[in-house]
Amino acid sequence: MARPHFPYIKRVLGLPGETISFTDTGVFLNNKSLPIPDDLAKCLAGFPGSKNYAFAGKPYNIPDDSIFVVSDNLKTGIDSRHIGAVPMRCLMGRVVF
């Protein structure tokens, strides 16, 4: 269960107003295949069982005041596929490394 008082670090996949969809072979943003960096391809290239996600089993329109995020640990992480888009007011910062 997501805890709004506990900070999380997630990858942003979709911005306000965009449409995101997942298939067993990849991620599509505004009906275009989302390019995945080589170092992330193993964990983000496909989403087996994508039809079972509460908010990613079909095209999802990201609300104008929100972003769509995913966890690095796709098997056990809780993210927008399960809880929906994250409101911009909940963002605390940007991680750069």
N, C-alpha and C positions, 0 to 999 in steps of 0.2 A: 504494500500500500504506500502511495506517495505521501510524504510528510512535507507540507508547505513551509514549515519552520526550519527544515533541515536543508542546508545547501547541497545541490547536486552539480556535477559537471557533466554536460551532455554535448553532443555534436549537433549543430543546427543543420537541418536538411531542407527546410522550407521556410519562406518568409511570408509576411502578411499578404493575403490576397492570392497566393499561389495555390495550385492544385497538385497534390502529391498522391501517387498510387504505388503500391508494391505488388510485385509478382514473384513467383518462385525463381525468376532469373534476374531480377533487378529492380531498380527504383526509377520511377518516371515523375518528372516535375514539369507541369504544364504540357503533358503529353510528349515530352522529349526524354530520352534516356539520360539519367543523371550520371555524368562522368565520375568514376570512382578512382581516387589516387591509388597507384600500385601498392603502396604499403597498407592500404585499407581493403583492398580487393577481396582478400580472403574472408573478412568478416562482414563486408557490406555488399558483396556481389549478388547475393541471392537471399531471399527470405522464405525458406521452406515453411509451409503452413501459414502463409501470409493471409489467406482467406479467414483465418481464425482471429486475427487482430481486431479488437473492438473498433479502432479508428483507422485501420489501414487495409481492410479486406476489400475495399472498393475505393474509387477516387474520393479524396477528402479535400474539401475546400478549407484552407487555413483562414480563420477569421482575421479581419483587418487589424486587430490589436494583439495578434499572437504569432508564435513561431512553432514549427514542428521540429522536435528534437529526437535523437536516438542515443542509446547507450553504446559504449564500446563493447560491452558484454551483451550481445544480442540474445543469447539464450536465456539469461536470468535477469537482465536489466529491466527496470520499469521505465517506460518512456512514452512518447506521444502515441505510439502504436497501441498503447493500453489505456492511457488516461486522457488522450486528446491533446490539442495544442496548448502551449504554455503562454499565458498572458504576458505581454511585454512588461507589465508592472511588477512581475515576479523576477525579472532579470536583475542580477546583482553586478555583473561585470563580464569581462572577456578574458579567457585564459590564453596566454601567448607563451610558446616555448620553442 
